[in-house]
Amino acid sequence: MGKEKKEPDMERELAQEYERWEHLWKNGGSDPFHDDAVNLNLVRNHIIYWKKKIEESCGADQNLYPAIYFRELPPEIGKGYMVKAAEIRNRAAEILDSYLEDDNFQYLLYHQKEFKEKEVKVIGISKVLGYVKGLAAALKEDDLVAMRRHVSKPETYRESFATCAEKVKQIREEKKRKLPEKTEYAQMTLAEFGIGMGQVR
């Protein structure tokens, strides 16, 4: 015989949703694909859901309703809203500058033209350099969601620079052993890459 299904504690569930909404409203979220408005409104819908469940359970007698039921419903938030937007913009600009100055990023930028298209895909140079180009574009287009991906974990992107640079170094060493003669390569400048130092904040 199966276990009897436990009824949810509607008062507790409703209180937790209010707490979640307040936390998001104050601190913002970390959703990598959606702005804070999406998640604030999602939690708002959860609040509406649990209020309706209380209504269904308690009926017309509001004396039976828990106090949390009468708490004001949070407002619906307009599309695109982000908590701490100015802070995200400023931090993203700082992070972009740090990427541009990163030794491993500079190394990849310098040596990427040495490799054939197939090699570039295998090594992942374009993808890794694309992280930086993507952040520069996000700043220009004021894409706060994309900026926040970097603000939340910039070390992850820096690690990708280091990992990719190590692959390039290994491949270049292998090529040197096979082809000992010295070859001069043209440097790809930051301007050619489409971004520059001191990005507009």
C-alpha positions as a Python dict, from the first residue, in 0.01 Angstrom:
ca = {
    (1, 'M'): (0, 0, 0),
    (2, 'G'): (146, 337, -103),
    (3, 'K'): (222, 615, 136),
    (4, 'E'): (-50, 871, 191),
    (5, 'K'): (25, 1192, 2),
    (6, 'K'): (102, 1476, 242),
    (7, 'E'): (-97, 1792, 192),
    (8, 'P'): (118, 2102, 131),
    (9, 'D'): (142, 2363, 404),
    (10, 'M'): (-17, 2643, 203),
    (11, 'E'): (61, 2913, 457),
    (12, 'R'): (428, 2813, 463),
    (13, 'E'): (449, 2788, 86),
    (14, 'L'): (295, 3133, 43),
    (15, 'A'): (530, 3286, 300),
    (16, 'Q'): (832, 3133, 123),
    (17, 'E'): (724, 3277, -211),
    (18, 'Y'): (698, 3624, -57),
    (19, 'E'): (1047, 3578, 84),
    (20, 'R'): (1177, 3475, -259),
    (21, 'W'): (1018, 3779, -421),
    (22, 'E'): (1167, 4013, -162),
    (23, 'H'): (1512, 3858, -207),
    (24, 'L'): (1495, 3896, -586),
    (25, 'W'): (1364, 4251, -558),
    (26, 'K'): (1649, 4351, -329),
    (27, 'N'): (1942, 4151, -469),
    (28, 'G'): (1847, 4050, -820),
    (29, 'G'): (1884, 3700, -956),
    (30, 'S'): (2149, 3503, -1141),
    (31, 'D'): (1945, 3367, -1433),
    (32, 'P'): (2188, 3353, -1730),
    (33, 'F'): (1915, 3392, -1992),
    (34, 'H'): (1634, 3603, -1844),
    (35, 'D'): (1609, 3945, -1683),
    (36, 'D'): (1494, 3991, -1325),
    (37, 'A'): (1145, 4092, -1436),
    (38, 'V'): (1083, 3742, -1570),
    (39, 'N'): (1171, 3577, -1240),
    (40, 'L'): (999, 3837, -1023),
    (41, 'N'): (679, 3787, -1220),
    (42, 'L'): (720, 3410, -1203),
    (43, 'V'): (737, 3424, -823),
    (44, 'R'): (442, 3664, -826),
    (45, 'N'): (243, 3399, -1014),
    (46, 'H'): (339, 3145, -746),
    (47, 'I'): (201, 3383, -482),
    (48, 'I'): (-126, 3410, -676),
    (49, 'Y'): (-139, 3030, -703),
    (50, 'W'): (-103, 2970, -329),
    (51, 'K'): (-357, 3241, -248),
    (52, 'K'): (-608, 3065, -473),
    (53, 'K'): (-532, 2731, -306),
    (54, 'I'): (-605, 2889, 32),
    (55, 'E'): (-933, 3027, -103),
    (56, 'E'): (-1029, 2682, -232),
    (57, 'S'): (-938, 2520, 99),
    (58, 'C'): (-1093, 2773, 337),
    (59, 'G'): (-1393, 2879, 134),
    (60, 'A'): (-1579, 3203, 198),
    (61, 'D'): (-1496, 3229, 568),
    (62, 'Q'): (-1193, 3462, 570),
    (63, 'N'): (-1156, 3410, 943),
    (64, 'L'): (-993, 3081, 849),
    (65, 'Y'): (-738, 3248, 619),
    (66, 'P'): (-379, 3282, 750),
    (67, 'A'): (-249, 3636, 800),
    (68, 'I'): (1, 3599, 515),
    (69, 'Y'): (-292, 3567, 272),
    (70, 'F'): (-384, 3933, 326),
    (71, 'R'): (-37, 4060, 244),
    (72, 'E'): (-40, 4286, -61),
    (73, 'L'): (31, 4118, -394),
    (74, 'P'): (365, 4237, -539),
    (75, 'P'): (337, 4450, -854),
    (76, 'E'): (384, 4307, -1200),
    (77, 'I'): (728, 4415, -1324),
    (78, 'G'): (786, 4552, -1672),
    (79, 'K'): (989, 4361, -1928),
    (80, 'G'): (1364, 4420, -1920),
    (81, 'Y'): (1388, 4526, -1558),
    (82, 'M'): (1713, 4439, -1384),
    (83, 'V'): (1802, 4498, -1020),
    (84, 'K'): (2130, 4692, -971),
    (85, 'A'): (2152, 4772, -1342),
    (86, 'A'): (2410, 5051, -1299),
    (87, 'E'): (2628, 4825, -1084),
    (88, 'I'): (2615, 4552, -1348),
    (89, 'R'): (2715, 4796, -1624),
    (90, 'N'): (3009, 4937, -1430),
    (91, 'R'): (3136, 4597, -1323),
    (92, 'A'): (3100, 4456, -1675),
    (93, 'A'): (3309, 4744, -1815),
    (94, 'E'): (3579, 4677, -1555),
    (95, 'I'): (3577, 4307, -1641),
    (96, 'L'): (3605, 4379, -2015),
    (97, 'D'): (3913, 4593, -1951),
    (98, 'S'): (4063, 4313, -1742),
    (99, 'Y'): (3996, 4062, -2023),
    (100, 'L'): (4167, 4286, -2278),
    (101, 'E'): (4473, 4309, -2053),
    (102, 'D'): (4480, 3937, -1976),
    (103, 'D'): (4808, 3778, -2093),
    (104, 'N'): (4639, 3463, -2220),
    (105, 'F'): (4380, 3662, -2415),
    (106, 'Q'): (4655, 3872, -2571),
    (107, 'Y'): (4847, 3555, -2658),
    (108, 'L'): (4545, 3405, -2835),
    (109, 'L'): (4472, 3728, -3016),
    (110, 'Y'): (4831, 3744, -3143),
    (111, 'H'): (4859, 3385, -3261),
    (112, 'Q'): (4511, 3300, -3389),
    (113, 'K'): (4597, 3374, -3755),
    (114, 'E'): (4867, 3108, -3754),
    (115, 'F'): (4610, 2829, -3767),
    (116, 'K'): (4391, 2690, -4041),
    (117, 'E'): (4013, 2707, -4006),
    (118, 'K'): (3986, 2342, -3905),
    (119, 'E'): (4252, 2386, -3637),
    (120, 'V'): (4082, 2698, -3504),
    (121, 'K'): (3759, 2502, -3451),
    (122, 'V'): (3938, 2216, -3276),
    (123, 'I'): (4132, 2448, -3047),
    (124, 'G'): (3830, 2669, -2985),
    (125, 'I'): (4010, 3001, -3031),
    (126, 'S'): (3719, 3174, -3201),
    (127, 'K'): (3478, 3065, -2929),
    (128, 'V'): (3704, 3183, -2649),
    (129, 'L'): (3782, 3518, -2813),
    (130, 'G'): (3411, 3545, -2883),
    (131, 'Y'): (3342, 3568, -2510),
    (132, 'V'): (3527, 3899, -2502),
    (133, 'K'): (3370, 4026, -2822),
    (134, 'G'): (3030, 3927, -2684),
    (135, 'L'): (3082, 4125, -2365),
    (136, 'A'): (3193, 4429, -2567),
    (137, 'A'): (2874, 4400, -2775),
    (138, 'A'): (2663, 4360, -2461),
    (139, 'L'): (2801, 4688, -2325),
    (140, 'K'): (2732, 4870, -2651),
    (141, 'E'): (2379, 4728, -2675),
    (142, 'D'): (2309, 4754, -2300),
    (143, 'D'): (2232, 4382, -2279),
    (144, 'L'): (2230, 4350, -1900),
    (145, 'V'): (2155, 3978, -1899),
    (146, 'A'): (2466, 3904, -2107),
    (147, 'M'): (2673, 4140, -1891),
    (148, 'R'): (2557, 3963, -1575),
    (149, 'R'): (2686, 3629, -1705),
    (150, 'H'): (3036, 3778, -1692),
    (151, 'V'): (2981, 3973, -1372),
    (152, 'S'): (2869, 3661, -1185),
    (153, 'K'): (3164, 3441, -1289),
    (154, 'P'): (3446, 3629, -1466),
    (155, 'E'): (3698, 3371, -1345),
    (156, 'T'): (3530, 3107, -1560),
    (157, 'Y'): (3604, 3307, -1874),
    (158, 'R'): (3961, 3380, -1767),
    (159, 'E'): (4014, 3008, -1711),
    (160, 'S'): (3895, 2946, -2067),
    (161, 'F'): (4161, 3191, -2193),
    (162, 'A'): (4428, 3003, -1999),
    (163, 'T'): (4314, 2660, -2112),
    (164, 'C'): (4294, 2763, -2477),
    (165, 'A'): (4631, 2941, -2463),
    (166, 'E'): (4792, 2626, -2326),
    (167, 'K'): (4651, 2425, -2619),
    (168, 'V'): (4790, 2678, -2864),
    (169, 'K'): (5133, 2668, -2699),
    (170, 'Q'): (5142, 2290, -2721),
    (171, 'I'): (5041, 2287, -3088),
    (172, 'R'): (5293, 2557, -3174),
    (173, 'E'): (5566, 2359, -3003),
    (174, 'E'): (5471, 2049, -3201),
    (175, 'K'): (5481, 2248, -3524),
    (176, 'K'): (5821, 2392, -3437),
    (177, 'R'): (5961, 2044, -3392),
    (178, 'K'): (5828, 1942, -3734),
    (179, 'L'): (5914, 2268, -3910),
    (180, 'P'): (6221, 2419, -3741),
    (181, 'E'): (6250, 2716, -3976),
    (182, 'K'): (6133, 3048, -3829),
    (183, 'T'): (5815, 3205, -3969),
    (184, 'E'): (5697, 3560, -3910),
    (185, 'Y'): (5330, 3608, -3834),
    (186, 'A'): (5121, 3922, -3848),
    (187, 'Q'): (4966, 4041, -3526),
    (188, 'M'): (4590, 4091, -3514),
    (189, 'T'): (4532, 4414, -3332),
    (190, 'L'): (4251, 4491, -3091),
    (191, 'A'): (4117, 4737, -3349),
    (192, 'E'): (4093, 4460, -3610),
    (193, 'F'): (3919, 4245, -3352),
    (194, 'G'): (3650, 4510, -3329),
    (195, 'I'): (3708, 4637, -2976),
    (196, 'G'): (3947, 4865, -2800),
    (197, 'M'): (4098, 4942, -2466),
    (198, 'G'): (3906, 5170, -2232),
    (199, 'Q'): (3562, 5049, -2344),
    (200, 'V'): (3281, 5303, -2286),
    (201, 'R'): (3113, 5233, -1954),
}
